[in-house]
Amino acid sequence: MLSEKEIQFLQYWESVRETESMFMRKLIAGLPMAALFGLPIVLSIVVIYFLSPDWFTKISQMAAGSATPILLAVFLFIVSFGYMRKHFKWEMNEQLYQELRKRQQADDAANS
């Protein structure tokens, strides 16, 4: 027998599973958490680059213009991490949904 919380999850997931499975929905929903990881890196590079470009080139042993690939890599990290995080969460919810549906069908078959 399913608990009330499990039944509520089944009803919720049946109503939102299609919209949650879309690529853009996963990407947009995952960006805030991914930005928490990536923005400190971007901000530190930007602050050092603009406030002290001579120090940046001395420390990094690179030309000052090489910050662009670093920023691009961090941006790609933010996008991919945001998508993958939400996709993983969607997969976990989908797996739980499938397990609960099987339990519910088995309970219904046993009660019939």
N, C-alpha and C positions, 0 to 999 in steps of 0.2 A: 504494500500500500504506500502510495506517495504521500509525503507530508504536504502541508499547505504551502510551505515555501517553495518546494519543488514544483508544485502545480502552478504557482505564480510565475516561476521562472519559465516553465513551458509556454504559458500564455504570452509572456513578454517576448520570448525569443521567437515564437511563431510570428509575432507581429513585426519584429524589426530585423529578422535575419537576412532578408533580401536586401534591405537598404544598407545594412552594416557590411554586407559582402562586397560592395562596390569599391573600386580602387580609390577613387577620389575621396570617398567618405573615410576610408582607412587612413589615407594620407593626411587629410585635414585634421582628423581627430587625434592623430599621433604626433603632429608637429609641436604642440606646446611642451610635452614632456621631452621630446628630442631637443628642442631649443634650450631647455634647461641644462643639457649637457654640452651643447655646441656653442652657445652664445658666450660663455666666459672665455673660451678660446679665441673666438672672433674679436671680442672686445679687447682682450689683452694684446692681440696682434695689432689691431687698429690703433689703440692708444699708444703703444710703443712706436709704431710706424710713424704716426703723425706728430707726436710730442718730441721724439728723439730719433730722427732717421739715421743720424751718424752712429748712435749707439746700436741701433738695430743692425746696421750693416757690419759693425765690428763684432758683435756677438754671434750673428748668424753666419758670418763669413760668406755672405751672398750679397748680390746687388739688392738695392732697395725695391726694385720692381718685381722681385720674386715673391712678394707677399700675395700676389694674385692667385697663383696656383694653390697656395696654402688655404686661402679663403675659399676657393672653389672646392677643395677637398673637404673642408669642414662643412660647407653647404651641402655637398653630396652625402656626407655622413648624416647630417641632420635629416635630410629627406629620406634616406634609406632606413635609418633607425626608427623614425616616426612610422613609416609604413610597416616595417617588420614587427614592431611592437604591437600595433593594432591588429595585424594579421594573426600574430600568435594568440592574442586575446580572443579574436574571433574564432580561431580553431579550437581553443579550449572550451569556449561556450558552445560551439557546434558539437563537440564531442560529448559534453555533458548533456546537451539536448538529445542527441541520438541515444545515449545510455538511458536517460529517463523515459524516452518514448518506448524503448524496448521493454523496460520494466513495467510501464503502464500497459502495454499490449499484453504482456505476460499476466499481469494482474487481471486484466479484463477477460482473458481467455480462461484463467483459473476460476473466476467468478461466474462464468457463463455455463 
